[in-house]
Amino acid sequence: MANGKRIREERLAKLAALRKAGLDPYGGKAELDGDIAAIRAKCPERKDGQESDVSVKAAGRVTAIRDMGKSCWLDLRDRGGKIQVNLLQKRMPENFHLAKLMDIGDFIAVSGQLQRSRTGEITIFADHMAFLAKSLEPLPAKFKGLRDVETRFRRRYLDLAANEDSRARFILRSRLVTHIRGYLDRRGFLEVETPMLQPLYGGAAARPFTTHHNSLDMDLYLRISPETYLKRLLVGGLDRVYELNRNFRNEGIDASHNPEFTMIELYQAYADYTDMMALLEDLVSDTAQALLGTTRVDFAGHDIDLAKPWPRKRIHDLIRQTAGCDPDNDESMRSRLAEAGLEAAKIQTLDHDNLIQEAMDELVEPNLIQPTFVTHHPASLNPLCRRNREDPSLSDRFEVIVAGFELSNAFSELNDPLEQKARFEAQLRRDAGAGETYGDKLDEDYVSALEVGMPPAGGMGIGIDRLAMLLTGQPSIREVVLFPTLKAKSREEIEEAMEETLADAE
């Protein structure tokens, strides 16, 4: 019999035994004296053999069982940590038999005296126990964990239950989001919510997910960015706004991309991209210090220092210095990109500005490890960005590259309605020429908003998933997204992967 099937049948038999005895294996609310950390703090400093007058009630998941016949020792764990529990036949004669029906993974409630064991371990010497949830599938082995990496992502609940590092990672991610919100709130930013279903999508160059609203009989798009809605709020007089929420892009999946991802976008009136630089490096270094106690992180073997200030480098200078080609010479860039393995047919279709971007993405970005502001991108690549006054072919924009990937994108916002409309029209013509079928309508309402008047502003987007990767030292985005997007698998394939895991189960 396969290991998983055998274990399940054994546990089903114990479940039946509990029900036959008139007990509910899936009990209701448990009266507790706090989490396990709080209970441990109540333990009196007494020597073994002295009776304790501290009685406690606790609950949690059984993570280890040491059956000694007429005595049973087990480990009970909850969000506050772990505590040892002793079940003794002569102390609880009426329900000691329940210990024989208990498995690792079960949730139970216990009550009894709190004191130290002979070895000094804080222990609940129980006089009562009850089942709260009977586990029919075992946890992965304590020391080997989940052998199949994809199973960790597909069945995250098993990963969290068995892996302290995973739990700690996602707790840190939650605190990361809380800290960023507090940081911005203290600086006068207002958190807002804008539509995720949009009649027109914009704010980034990406393919959207499309859906249809039946009652209105209209196509809608899952947003790729909240940018134009947030800037409408600047027009309305909300001078500092941010939104921390999901975006969706119907594109490929790799170590730093998931189709559904979390970003924060913020906009500040009367500011520009240099103000966004100062804000970003302070926010990231402050967050690292608050959560980790240091601004240094270890990522893929690199010692990365997030302390401000970060260097500022022009994109053309970086291509010249790092990529080994001339950013003013298209053939030089094409030759270098071909050497790097890009398809010749694709390279030949790229105009000058897109060659600049491709050289940046393929030849420069992977080599930037320490946080670096990459500035003055070609203006044609972003129709919402203000042009540089000294060189209108460039934009007042930056990307922050760290550990070889983009962490943030920001720029001085274009607030000239006539230029904005002209740029939208030019983009539509380019898209039509490239055979792009999405986004074939000009956002007239956004142009109308600019005509009402939008103050000069700086705007910025920060990838929360990628920042979490950086602070936790995880090279894959799937390690910091609780439920990443995965290719569908049959039940048989999933069960086969689980059998490998259960082969090591305790």
Secondary structure as GFF3:
##gff-version 3
##sequence-region A 1 506
A	DSSP	alpha_helix	3	20	.	.	.	ID=ss1
A	DSSP	alpha_helix	36	41	.	.	.	ID=ss2
A	DSSP	beta_strand	55	67	.	.	.	ID=ss3
A	DSSP	beta_strand	71	78	.	.	.	ID=ss4
A	DSSP	beta_strand	81	88	.	.	.	ID=ss5
A	DSSP	three_ten_helix	96	101	.	.	.	ID=ss6
A	DSSP	beta_strand	107	116	.	.	.	ID=ss7
A	DSSP	beta_strand	122	133	.	.	.	ID=ss8
A	DSSP	alpha_helix	149	154	.	.	.	ID=ss9
A	DSSP	alpha_helix	156	162	.	.	.	ID=ss10
A	DSSP	alpha_helix	164	186	.	.	.	ID=ss11
A	DSSP	beta_strand	190	191	.	.	.	ID=ss12
A	DSSP	beta_strand	197	198	.	.	.	ID=ss13
A	DSSP	beta_strand	209	213	.	.	.	ID=ss14
A	DSSP	beta_strand	218	222	.	.	.	ID=ss15
A	DSSP	alpha_helix	227	235	.	.	.	ID=ss16
A	DSSP	beta_strand	240	248	.	.	.	ID=ss17
A	DSSP	beta_strand	260	269	.	.	.	ID=ss18
A	DSSP	alpha_helix	273	292	.	.	.	ID=ss19
A	DSSP	beta_strand	296	299	.	.	.	ID=ss20
A	DSSP	beta_strand	302	305	.	.	.	ID=ss21
A	DSSP	beta_strand	312	314	.	.	.	ID=ss22
A	DSSP	alpha_helix	315	318	.	.	.	ID=ss23
A	DSSP	pi_helix	319	323	.	.	.	ID=ss24
A	DSSP	alpha_helix	330	339	.	.	.	ID=ss25
A	DSSP	alpha_helix	344	349	.	.	.	ID=ss26
A	DSSP	alpha_helix	352	359	.	.	.	ID=ss27
A	DSSP	pi_helix	360	364	.	.	.	ID=ss28
A	DSSP	three_ten_helix	365	367	.	.	.	ID=ss29
A	DSSP	beta_strand	372	375	.	.	.	ID=ss30
A	DSSP	three_ten_helix	379	381	.	.	.	ID=ss31
A	DSSP	beta_strand	397	402	.	.	.	ID=ss32
A	DSSP	beta_strand	405	412	.	.	.	ID=ss33
A	DSSP	alpha_helix	417	433	.	.	.	ID=ss34
A	DSSP	alpha_helix	444	452	.	.	.	ID=ss35
A	DSSP	beta_strand	457	463	.	.	.	ID=ss36
A	DSSP	alpha_helix	464	472	.	.	.	ID=ss37
A	DSSP	three_ten_helix	477	479	.	.	.	ID=ss38
A	DSSP	alpha_helix	491	502	.	.	.	ID=ss39
###
